[in-house]
């Protein structure tokens, strides 16, 4: 019996202030970090991403080139773009994810919005892991 194919679905937030190609890069990196994508998995074609998100095909290709430059994926002519390596060690089914989900739900029930929760979480990250920098803003 073969494993089911893992597929990533990109979600584009046009109001985030983050460029579209970087959203694709970051979402792919997150999927790799959480074990949702693994070496050998195929990324959706540029056409599939364009159909699902209504973005320019060149934007998808730019994101995939960035991922390729970082050694995370490789383009195979005529076959598609495939994951070369993974990141991190935080599987999506980690007990910590469940605890974090519970915490986020409590924060929402307490009336905090997404930005409030992000600020609290980033503050905790900074306290335990040091200063936070985002890609491109280091």
Secondary structure, 3 states (H helix, E strand, C coil): CCCCCCCCCCCCCCCCCCCHHHHHHHHHHHHHHCCCCCCCCECCCHHHHHHHHCCCHHHHHHHHHHHHHCCCEEEECCCEEEECCCCCCCCCCCHHHHHHHHHHHHHHHCCCCHHHHHHHHHHHHHHHHCCCCCCCCC
